[in-house]
């Protein structure tokens, strides 16, 4: 899939979020990267780059106090090549992007990995 198409699908996934979440995406930058860096893999405690589909880096909104301000934006990275490698069709890529975007935005709002895995397991989803 062309990078531009992939990026457009990420934008669509963000646009498809409920308005109450879109309006609360404060100080967060969502980017598409081809592969995670070694540092990002270490942060996620993973060894292989194809295992990491997305990564949230920042201070979750629930942890932001009065003194939070004048800081660099949080960053959500969506990793194109690992997502494409796990999918067999463009439709699967689109669905996976939707899942990964929602998953990483949930981290931005303060939901931890264990809770997300439980929710996704109950829905039959996976990251």
C-alpha positions as CSV (number, residue, x, y, z in Angstrom):
1,X,0.0,0.0,0.0
2,X,1.3,3.5,-0.8
3,X,2.3,5.6,2.1
4,X,-0.1,8.3,1.2
5,X,-3.0,5.9,1.2
6,X,-1.9,4.5,4.6
7,X,-1.6,8.0,6.1
8,X,-5.1,8.8,4.7
9,X,-6.5,5.8,6.5
10,X,-4.9,6.9,9.8
11,X,-6.5,10.4,9.3
12,X,-9.9,8.6,8.6
13,X,-9.5,6.5,11.8
14,X,-9.0,9.7,13.8
15,X,-11.9,11.4,12.1
16,X,-14.1,8.3,12.9
17,X,-13.5,8.7,16.7
18,X,-16.5,10.0,18.7
19,X,-16.4,13.8,18.9
20,X,-16.0,13.7,22.6
21,X,-12.6,12.0,22.1
22,X,-11.6,14.1,19.1
23,X,-12.1,17.3,21.1
24,X,-10.0,16.1,24.0
25,X,-6.9,15.1,22.0
26,X,-4.8,17.8,23.6
27,X,-1.1,18.2,22.9
28,X,-0.8,15.0,20.9
29,X,0.9,14.4,17.6
30,X,-0.1,11.3,15.6
31,X,2.5,10.2,13.1
32,X,3.0,7.4,10.6
33,X,6.4,5.7,10.7
34,X,7.6,2.8,8.7
35,X,9.3,0.9,11.5
36,X,9.8,1.3,15.2
37,X,13.3,2.3,16.4
38,X,15.3,0.2,18.8
39,X,14.4,2.6,21.6
40,X,10.7,2.3,20.8
41,X,11.0,-1.5,20.9
42,X,12.8,-1.3,24.2
43,X,10.1,1.0,25.6
44,X,7.4,-1.5,24.5
45,X,9.5,-4.4,25.8
46,X,9.5,-6.1,22.4
47,X,12.3,-7.7,20.5
48,X,11.1,-7.8,16.9
49,X,10.0,-4.7,14.9
50,X,7.1,-6.5,13.3
51,X,5.5,-7.0,16.8
52,X,4.9,-3.3,17.4
53,X,2.0,-1.7,15.5
54,X,1.6,1.5,17.5
55,X,3.2,3.3,20.4
56,X,2.0,6.1,22.7
57,X,4.8,8.3,24.2
58,X,3.8,11.0,26.6
59,X,2.0,11.9,29.7
60,X,-1.6,10.5,29.8
61,X,-4.3,13.1,30.5
62,X,-5.2,11.5,33.8
63,X,-1.7,12.2,35.1
64,X,-1.5,15.8,34.0
65,X,-1.7,18.2,37.0
66,X,-1.9,21.9,37.3
67,X,1.8,22.3,36.5
68,X,1.4,20.5,33.1
69,X,2.1,23.0,30.4
70,X,4.7,24.3,28.0
71,X,5.7,20.7,27.2
72,X,6.4,19.0,23.9
73,X,3.3,17.2,22.4
74,X,2.7,13.6,23.3
75,X,3.4,11.3,20.3
76,X,1.4,8.4,18.9
77,X,3.3,6.5,16.3
78,X,1.5,4.2,13.9
79,X,3.9,1.7,12.3
80,X,3.1,1.1,8.7
81,X,5.3,-1.9,7.8
82,X,4.4,-4.1,10.8
83,X,0.7,-3.5,10.2
84,X,0.9,-4.3,6.5
85,X,2.9,-7.4,7.2
86,X,0.2,-8.7,9.5
87,X,-2.6,-8.1,7.0
88,X,-3.6,-9.8,3.8
89,X,-5.7,-7.2,2.2
90,X,-6.2,-3.4,2.2
91,X,-9.5,-4.0,4.1
92,X,-7.6,-5.7,6.8
93,X,-5.0,-2.9,6.9
94,X,-7.8,-0.4,7.3
95,X,-9.4,-2.4,10.1
96,X,-6.1,-2.8,11.9
97,X,-5.3,0.9,11.6
98,X,-8.6,1.6,13.3
99,X,-7.8,-0.8,16.1
100,X,-4.3,0.5,16.6
101,X,-5.4,4.2,16.6
102,X,-8.1,3.5,19.2
103,X,-5.7,1.5,21.3
104,X,-3.0,4.2,21.4
105,X,-5.5,7.0,22.0
106,X,-6.8,5.0,24.9
107,X,-3.3,5.1,26.4
108,X,-3.4,8.9,25.9
109,X,-6.5,9.1,28.0
110,X,-4.9,6.9,30.7
111,X,-6.0,3.3,30.0
112,X,-3.1,0.9,30.8
113,X,-2.0,-2.0,28.6
114,X,-3.5,-4.7,30.9
115,X,-6.9,-3.1,30.9
116,X,-6.8,-2.6,27.1
117,X,-5.8,-6.2,26.5
118,X,-8.8,-7.3,28.6
119,X,-11.2,-5.1,26.7
120,X,-9.8,-6.2,23.4
121,X,-10.0,-9.8,24.4
122,X,-13.6,-9.5,25.3
123,X,-14.3,-7.9,21.9
124,X,-12.3,-10.6,20.2
125,X,-9.8,-8.0,19.0
126,X,-6.1,-7.9,19.1
127,X,-3.4,-5.4,18.6
